[in-house]
């Protein structure tokens, strides 16, 4: 069940009313039309029933980064100079599609497949193979393929793009499709880069996955006794999707106001560059978030190490208290990102 998000300019429901729905699947969008604060990022949720195909298409102004929540699919990418990549993705695996590169996603499993798709633009532009053929006269297509114009007269030039299609039979999966591929990354397969009592973080960036451009992602779990410490990203916007659990967030806006909200599965949020924020697990079980960034190397400034950057008199004066009343902050050499919640939930 999708938890209703509180009213906030930072939050929207992604797993809500889809912009496209058919017998073989649905596509839900959150872009700048739905969440005007979005900049350089947007997000979609794709559900494909067994036998469903997301038609071959491309995005003219955005790279795409996908995460498989469930199911199994075959991703085929047609790139520059007749280059072709085809590979399978399953739960916990990711794929990347460069801007302007045609690709399709086919459910090859027995059950529904679900994906969260992030884009490096607040309003991705879509072009479909069906529409691109419909735009060209029969004679132009005939000249392209050394065929008479009449060979294309039965093509549907008025029908609306279906976006999710039904295949009469499954596409054969080549053996190489299950091999390593430059556009595929098994993010959950390796040990997490961060593994604490408070939670874990599996990361992607250009060092780990050289194919990435203008986008990256962390798969973060937060335990019932954990919290993502207050922090900000100096040059990086953050867009998150709650895959499981219930979390509470507080964001500081430039006008000095704060925005605090509680969100659950199916909700998405956006935090502009350098806005301070935190994430706290307030549910009964482990929270799982897919956190996307608009840079291939997300930066991070955490409160934990920040307090050691200035002399105590400076900190005390800034916080408006006497130095003797300033807590004895622990020295922290490397920011942990995730911290234990030793205080009760409020």
PALUM-625372 format. One line per 10 residues: their letters; for each residue x, y, z of C-alpha. Coordinates in steps of 0.5 Angstrom, whole numbers, padded with zeros to 4 digits, always signed. Each point is the difference from the previous one (the first is absolute). Last residue first. Layout:
<nodes>
A	X/Y/Z; ...
</nodes>
This chain:
<nodes>
XXXXXXXXXX	+0019/+0023/+0038; +0004/-0006/-0001; +0004/-0002/+0006; +0008/+0003/+0000; +0006/-0005/-0001; -0002/+0000/-0008; +0006/-0003/-0002; +0004/+0004/-0006; +0000/-0001/-0008; +0005/+0005/-0004
XXXXXXXXXX	+0006/-0002/+0004; +0004/+0006/-0001; +0007/-0002/+0001; +0005/+0003/+0005; -0006/+0001/+0005; +0002/+0004/+0007; -0006/-0001/+0005; -0003/+0006/+0002; +0000/+0002/+0007; -0006/+0004/+0000
XXXXXXXXXX	+0000/+0008/+0000; -0002/+0003/+0007; +0007/+0002/+0002; +0001/+0004/-0006; -0006/+0004/+0001; -0006/-0001/-0005; -0002/+0004/-0006; +0001/-0005/-0005; +0005/+0004/-0004; +0003/+0002/+0007
XXXXXXXXXX	+0001/-0007/+0002; +0003/-0002/-0007; +0005/+0005/+0000; +0002/-0001/+0007; +0001/-0007/-0001; +0005/+0001/-0006; -0003/-0002/-0007; +0000/-0006/-0004; -0001/-0005/+0005; -0008/+0001/-0001
XXXXXXXXXX	+0000/-0002/-0007; +0002/-0007/+0002; -0007/-0002/+0002; -0004/+0005/-0003; +0002/-0003/-0007; +0002/+0003/-0006; -0001/-0005/-0007; +0002/+0000/-0007; -0003/-0004/-0005; +0005/-0003/-0005
XXXXXXXXXX	-0004/-0001/-0007; -0004/+0006/+0001; -0007/+0001/+0000; -0002/-0005/+0006; -0005/-0005/+0001; -0001/-0003/+0007; -0004/-0007/+0000; -0003/-0001/+0007; -0001/-0006/+0004; -0003/+0001/+0007
XXXXXXXXXX	+0001/-0006/+0005; -0006/-0002/+0004; -0005/+0003/+0005; +0000/+0007/-0003; +0004/+0007/+0003; +0006/-0001/-0004; +0003/+0007/-0001; +0003/+0004/-0006; +0004/+0007/+0001; +0000/+0006/-0004
XXXXXXXXXX	+0004/+0006/-0001; -0001/+0003/-0007; +0007/+0000/-0004; -0003/-0001/-0007; -0008/-0001/+0000; -0003/-0006/+0004; -0006/-0004/-0004; -0004/-0005/+0003; -0004/-0006/-0003; -0005/-0004/+0004
XXXXXXXXXX	-0002/-0008/-0002; +0001/-0003/+0006; +0000/+0005/+0006; +0001/+0008/+0002; +0000/+0004/+0006; +0001/+0007/-0001; +0004/+0006/+0003; +0001/+0007/-0004; +0004/+0005/+0004; +0000/+0007/-0001
XXXXXXXXXX	+0006/+0005/+0000; -0001/+0003/-0007; +0005/-0005/-0003; -0004/-0006/+0001; +0002/-0005/+0006; -0002/-0007/-0002; -0003/-0005/+0006; -0001/-0007/-0002; -0004/-0006/+0003; +0000/-0007/-0002
XXXXXXXXXX	-0005/-0006/-0001; +0002/-0006/-0003; +0002/-0003/-0007; +0001/+0003/-0007; +0000/+0007/+0002; +0003/+0004/-0006; +0005/+0005/+0000; +0002/+0006/-0004; +0006/+0004/+0003; +0004/+0006/-0004
XXXXXXXXXX	+0007/+0000/+0000; +0005/+0006/+0001; +0001/+0001/+0007; -0004/-0006/+0003; -0003/+0001/+0006; +0000/-0004/+0007; -0004/-0001/+0006; +0002/-0008/+0002; -0004/-0005/-0004; -0003/-0004/+0006
XXXXXXXXXX	+0000/-0007/+0004; -0003/-0004/+0005; -0006/-0003/-0004; +0005/-0001/-0006; +0002/+0005/-0006; +0001/-0003/-0006; +0003/+0004/-0006; +0001/-0002/-0007; +0004/+0006/-0003; -0001/+0002/-0007
XXXXXXXXXX	+0004/+0004/-0005; -0002/+0005/-0006; +0004/+0005/-0005; +0003/-0005/-0003; +0001/-0008/+0002; +0004/-0005/-0005; +0006/+0000/+0005; -0004/-0004/+0005; +0004/+0000/+0006; +0005/+0006/-0001
XXXXXXXXXX	-0006/+0003/-0003; -0005/+0000/+0006; -0004/-0006/+0003; -0001/-0001/+0007; -0003/-0006/+0005; -0001/+0004/+0007; -0002/-0004/+0006; -0004/+0001/+0007; +0001/+0003/+0007; +0004/-0006/+0002
XXXXXXXXXX	+0005/+0001/-0005; +0002/-0002/-0007; +0002/+0005/-0005; +0003/-0002/-0007; -0005/-0005/+0000; +0003/-0007/-0002; -0001/-0002/-0007; -0007/-0003/-0003; -0004/+0006/+0001; +0002/+0005/-0005
XXXXXXXXXX	+0000/-0005/-0006; +0002/+0005/-0005; -0002/+0000/-0007; +0002/+0005/-0006; +0007/-0003/-0001; -0002/-0007/+0000; +0001/-0007/+0004; -0003/-0006/-0003; -0007/-0002/+0000; -0002/+0003/-0007
XXXXXXXXXX	+0006/-0004/-0002; -0004/-0006/+0000; -0005/+0003/-0005; -0007/+0001/+0003; -0005/-0002/-0005; -0006/+0005/-0001; -0006/-0002/+0003; -0006/-0001/-0005; -0006/+0004/-0002; +0003/+0006/+0003
XXXXXXXXXX	-0005/+0005/+0004; +0002/+0007/+0000; +0002/+0005/+0005; +0000/+0007/-0003; -0006/+0000/-0004; +0002/+0006/-0004; -0007/+0003/-0003; -0002/-0003/-0006; +0000/+0005/-0006; +0005/-0003/-0005
XXXXXXXXXX	-0001/-0007/+0001; +0004/-0004/-0005; -0004/-0003/-0006; +0003/+0004/-0005; +0008/-0001/+0001; +0001/-0005/-0005; -0003/+0004/-0005; +0005/+0005/+0000; +0005/-0005/-0004; +0006/-0003/+0004
XXXXXXXXXX	+0007/+0002/+0000; +0000/+0001/+0008; +0001/+0007/+0000; -0004/+0002/-0006; -0006/-0004/+0002; +0000/+0004/+0007; +0000/+0006/-0004; -0005/-0002/-0005; -0005/-0002/+0005; +0001/+0007/+0004
XXXXXXXXXX	+0003/+0001/+0006; -0003/+0002/+0007; -0003/-0007/+0001; +0007/-0004/+0000; +0002/+0005/+0006; -0007/-0001/+0003; +0001/-0007/+0001; +0007/+0000/+0002; -0001/+0005/+0006; +0002/+0006/+0002
XXXXXXXXXX	+0000/+0003/+0007; +0003/+0007/+0002; +0001/-0001/+0008; -0002/+0006/+0004; +0004/+0001/+0006; +0006/-0003/-0003; +0005/-0005/+0002; -0005/-0005/+0000; -0002/-0006/+0006; -0003/-0006/-0002
XXXXXXXXXX	-0003/-0004/+0006; -0002/-0007/-0003; -0005/-0006/+0001; -0001/-0006/-0003; -0006/-0004/+0000; +0000/-0008/+0000; +0002/-0006/-0004; +0007/+0004/-0003; +0002/+0003/-0006; -0003/+0007/+0001
XXXXXXXXXX	+0003/+0004/-0006; +0003/+0006/+0001; +0002/+0005/-0007; +0006/+0004/-0002; +0001/+0006/-0004; +0006/+0004/+0002; -0001/+0008/+0000; +0003/+0001/+0007; +0004/-0006/+0002; -0004/-0006/+0003
XXXXXXXXXX	+0002/-0003/+0007; -0002/-0007/+0003; -0001/-0002/+0007; +0000/-0007/+0004; -0004/-0001/+0007; -0005/-0004/-0003; +0002/-0003/-0007; +0003/+0003/-0006; +0001/-0004/-0007; +0005/+0003/-0005
XXXXXXXXXX	+0000/+0003/-0007; +0005/+0005/-0003; +0000/+0002/-0007; +0005/+0004/-0004; -0003/+0002/-0007; +0005/+0007/-0001; -0003/+0003/+0007; -0004/-0004/+0005; -0006/-0005/-0001; -0002/-0003/+0008
XXXXXXXXXX	-0003/-0006/+0001; -0003/-0001/+0007; -0003/-0007/+0002; -0004/-0001/+0006; +0000/-0003/+0007; -0005/+0001/+0006; +0001/+0005/+0006; +0002/+0006/+0002; +0005/+0001/-0006; +0004/+0007/+0000
XXXXXXXXXX	+0000/+0004/-0006; +0005/+0006/-0002; -0002/+0004/-0006; +0004/+0006/-0004; -0004/+0006/-0002; -0002/+0005/-0005; -0002/-0004/-0006; -0003/-0006/+0003; +0000/-0007/-0004; -0005/-0005/-0002
XXXXXXXXXX	-0001/-0007/-0001; -0007/-0002/+0003; +0000/-0002/+0007; -0002/-0007/-0001; -0005/-0005/+0004; +0000/-0007/+0000; -0001/-0001/+0007; -0002/+0007/+0003; +0004/+0006/-0001; +0000/+0005/+0006
XXXXXXXXXX	+0004/+0006/-0001; +0001/+0006/+0005; +0003/+0007/-0002; +0004/+0005/+0003; +0003/+0007/-0002; +0007/+0004/+0001; +0003/+0006/-0003; -0004/+0004/+0004; -0006/-0002/+0004; -0004/+0006/+0004
XXXXXXXXXX	-0006/+0000/-0004; -0002/-0007/+0002; -0006/-0003/-0004; +0002/+0004/-0007; +0007/+0000/+0002; +0000/-0008/+0000; -0003/-0006/+0003; -0002/-0005/-0004; -0004/-0007/+0000; +0000/-0005/-0005
XXXXXXXXXX	-0004/-0006/-0001; -0001/-0007/-0002; -0002/-0006/-0005; -0008/+0002/+0001; +0002/+0007/-0001; +0001/+0006/+0004; +0004/+0007/-0002; +0000/+0006/+0004; +0000/-0004/+0006; -0004/+0002/+0007
XXXXXXXXXX	+0004/-0001/+0006; +0007/-0004/+0001; +0004/+0006/-0001; -0004/+0004/+0006; +0003/+0007/+0000; +0005/+0004/+0005; +0004/+0006/+0001; -0005/+0005/-0001; -0003/-0003/+0006; -0007/-0003/+0001
XXXXXX	+0000/-0006/+0004; +0001/-0006/-0004; -0005/-0006/+0000; +0003/-0006/+0001; +0000/-0005/-0006; -0003/-0007/+0002
</nodes>
